[in-house]
């Protein structure tokens, strides 16, 4: 399967945007809590990201394998990355909310 240089650049740019979007979402969830609870919220958020690291890595490996096998193209790869990032972030936000409710 031949991938044009521009398609590859577009995918890489899309991934960079996705990572940046996820990184930006790392702190704002805690902004809604009182200042006294924000540091604990940030700790929990980091824990949640660490807990999900293996799942995220496995998704990436599985997706790359499918891409290498020609089962998905660059556009599908990017779309799936964006959907996965959105879904996994939403799940972490739900878990953050539940853990903060216990605090």
N, C-alpha and C positions, 0 to 999 in steps of 0.2 A: 504494500500500500504506500503510495507516494503522498507525502504531506508537503504542501508548499511552505516556503519559508514564512510567508505572511500568515498562514494559518497557525504555524507554530508560534510566531510572535504574538498573535491574538490570544492563543491559549495561555501563554506565559503571562501576558498582561492581565488576562482575566483572573488567573490564579493569584497574581500579586494583589489585585483589587480585592479578591475574596479574603485573602489572608489579612489584608489591611482592615477590611470591614470587620472581621472577627476580632482583630486586635483592638480596634476602637470600641468594640462592644464589651471589652474586658472590664473597664472601669465604670462606665455609665450605669450599670445595674445597681451599683452601690450608692449612686448619687441621690436616690430617692429615700434613703434611710437617714435618720438623724446623724449628725456628725459623730456622736459617740459610738455609733454602731457601724460606721463606714469602714473602719479598719478591720473589724471582724468579718464584715461582708466581703471585703477584698481577699481575706485569708481563705474564706470558704470558696469564693469564686476560683481562686488559684488551685485549691484542692480538687474542685470539680473538673477543671481543665486537665489536671494531672491524672485523675481517675479515668477520664475519657481518652487519654492519649493512646493507649493500645487499640481501642476501637477505631479511632480516627486513622491510625497508622494502617490497620488491617484493611479498612475501606480503601485507602490510597493504594495499597499493594494489589488488592483484588481488582480495582478499577484499572490500574496500569496493566495488569495481566490481560484483562479484556481488551484493552486498547492495543496491546502488542499482538494479540491474536486476531485483530481486525474486527472484533465484535461491536466496537463503538468507534466513532470518528472523533475528531478534535472538538467539534461543536457539542456532541453528546457528552463528551468527557467534561467540558466546561460546565454545561448545564447541570450535569449530575453533581459536580463539585459544589456548585452554588446551592443546589437544593439540599445537599447533605450538610453543608455548613449552616444553612438556615435552620434546618430541622434539629441538628445537634445542639446549636446554640439555644434554640427555644426550649429544648429538653433540660439543658443546664440551667436556664433561667427559672424553670419550674422547680427544679431541685433546690436552687438557691433560695427561692421564695419559701419553700417548705422548711429548709434548715434555718433560715432567718426567723421564721415564725416560732421555732422552738427556742430561740435565744432569748 
